[in-house]
Amino acid sequence: TSTGRMVCLWASKRVGRPVKWVSDRTEAFLTDAHGRDHRSEAELALDADNKILGLRVKTIANLGAYMSLFSSSVPTYLYATLLSGQYDIPAIHANVKTVYTNTTPVDAYRGAGRPEATYLLERIMETAAREVGLSPAEFRRKNFIRTFPHQTPVIMCYDAGDYDATLDAALKAADYDGFAARKAEAASRGKLRGIGLSCYIEACGIAPSAAVGSLGAGVGLWESAEVRVNPVGSIEVLTGSHSHGQGHETTFAQLISERFGLDTNAVSIVHGDTDKVQFGMGTYGSRSGAVGMSAIVKALDKVEAKAKKIAAHLMEASEGDIQIEGGELKVAGTDKKLTFTEVALAAYTAHNLPEGMEPGLKEGAFYDPTNFTFPAGTYVCEVEVDPDTGKTEVVNFVAADDFG
């Protein structure tokens, strides 16, 4: 496919028109990066009270025939580092070996590493619960982390979490307690009924520059933003994050709209334009909200602070008394107010600004988080199986997410 892209570029230049190439399914299967291929063994140690003492994992990860961009980091740094899941596991030993084979290369794809860790851990938690005779839900609950920040034995330090909340919400929505009756009813019809759950954790907001630097990365993974308030009060936001269908244009505009009480139509989001946006690291690793929007917020903080200084000066009030509400800057406890547009215009006409203040209302910011974010949740799936045909029906699926 990389050859196809280069040929398209060459052909487009030659003919002076856009050129599109679409692969067929066979080409895609042979050339597109695949997601994951692990062979793993796991052991879980419990004490007499069924509290986890330790986890040992041995994994052989297939890289395919060639090394791809992130292929070696996915089954190591993004997989082994999340093997603690939502659980307080005092000791974890993970041995990951990557191998080359004659298959299609793998690369980062849909969660990259984290689903593999969750699948392995939740399978062994389910197996252990059944072996010791505990409800799979209560066995998980017994071993949840409840004090934060929590340093896992595998690098990651979780900043916050409430795993009981998502477990409770999922179990209630799925009517987990009523399952036995539904299973009996299914049996009366000659069907098998099963229910399973998974408690996942994610590492999102891929960024901490120091963290990726320690792995040998050649770049920092901060994000940038610039907020330009025009003299007429409209706002242009330049973001280094890039949307490929997630709806950033709406979400980012809502951020500004809520901050200043403006209509979203007054906000323009600029992304992916290297003539305008100075620097940016793009969207991947669930980072656009946690990192990209945080950079915008930092820039908005600067814009708001300057706007309040201007408004306070114009209305002869204390800066601390200025409140922004409904597109207006008001002096608390009085009827004095200026519209956001009036303050923006004053910033650019510059006839009456606080002494020493530069004209204009435009601020930029870079954001480099100190840690990942750790979304978590519980999913419950109930299925019915026809033992004669093997036909399986997903009767109910419930997801409870805490996005961090």
Order of alpha helices (4+ residues) and beta strands (2+ residues): alpha-alpha-beta-beta-beta-alpha-alpha-beta-beta-alpha-alpha-beta-alpha-beta-beta-alpha-beta-alpha-beta-beta-beta-alpha-beta-beta-beta
